[in-house]
Amino acid sequence: MASITFQDVQNGVLAGLVHAFPDIPVVVGEIGEGASPPCIAMRLLEAAHTHEQGRRYMRRHIVAIQYYPSSGSQDDMNAAAERLTDALEWIAVGERPVRGAKMRFEIAGGMLRFYAEYGMHVWRPAHNDPTMQTLKQGGNVK
């Protein structure tokens, strides 16, 4: 199985956002001064890489999305939260679909903050360590 990188997860979320909000600019990171609403900012908030067994690892990615609406109305932000939930339920990471979990949102300061978590197993490539040539064993049983 191919290795999944943190960048692959970010690209999958970004593609989902661009597809769900084609008319709204989406940036990775913080929105700079002078940006005019509506706009969306996305960033990888937290990531964990935990060894499970052998070559298997568990990766968890928490993504934070900020939506700055043009109107600031509660209805607009609730509708955006619904679109985000639908768009980010499944994202393409590498060549496989990954399901979003623990989605939640909050509305504060005239903006919508949306969070989603993506978890997946990844495998490290097998090492090609040299094997032993031959072993000759001798002995007697008394």
PALUM-883556 format. One record per residue (C-alpha): residue in one letter; x, y, z. Coordinates in pm, whole numbers, plus 50000, padded with zeros to 5 digits. Each point is the difference from the previous one (the first is absolute). Example, Ala and Ser with C-alpha at 12.3 -4.5 7.8 and 13.67 -1.06 7.14 Angstrom:
BEGIN
A512304955050780/S501375034449934/
//
This chain:
BEGIN
M500005000050000/A501255034549915/S501085023150278/I497625028150091/T501545033650083/F498665029250201/Q499965019949675/D497724973749840/V497405005650273/Q500235037749962/N499594996949622/G496944977550045/V498295024850231/L500915028949770/A498504981849699/G496794993850197/L499755036750094/V500615012349646/H497374975949869/A497395010250261/F500695037549977/P501095006649638/D499285037550016/I501765006850331/P503815003750027/V501644973450218/V503425005750155/V502254976950199/G501085016350324/E498785033350132/I498095025749797/G502085031249965/E499035036050056/G497815015449735/A498254967749899/S496375006049918/P497264975850109/P498804974949910/C503164979350031/I501174967550157/A503254992050184/M501104964250061/R502884986350204/L501204967450149/L499495006950369/E501444968450152/A501434967249878/A501054968150179/H501994970149876/T499794970150235/H501714966349962/E497604970850033/Q501674967349902/G502774989749765/R499985023549704/R496495013650074/Y499425035450129/M496885020250073/R499845035949878/R497475025350124/H499615034549849/I497855027850142/V499125026949749/A498695034750086/I498025020449750/Q498935036050044/Y497195013749787/Y499635037749978/P496525007349857/S499095031149806/S496785005950193/G500864987150347/S496504986050040/Q499324969450210/D498144983649710/D502985004549766/M502404984350250/N497664970950076/A499664993249627/A503805001349963/A500374975250289/E497624976149822/R502005003049676/L503264994150186/T498604969250172/D498894985249668/A503155009849809/L502474987550260/E498284967650103/W502164981849743/I503235013649853/A502474984449760/V503384994450165/G502524986949754/E497874975849803/R497654988750275/P496935015150167/V500275009750367/R497015008050218/G499865030950217/A499004995250362/K499335020650310/M498805029449790/R498925030250199/F499605037149953/E499575032050192/I498925034849904/A501835028350173/G501195034549909/G498045000749675/M501714969049860/L499464962649985/R502704976950136/F499684964149878/Y502094970350116/A500354964849860/E502234970350082/Y501394975049752/G501514967250117/M501674973549790/H502454971550021/V503315003249816/W502694974049948/R503715005249985/P501794982449715/A501564966650090/H503735000050058/N502034978849761/D502404987150262/P502404973249877/T499054965050102/M502404973450130/Q501704979049735/T500004964750144/L500234984650340/K501514966150075/Q499214985550336/G501464969050148/G499554981950326/N499164967550174/V497284990950242/K500974978450301/
//
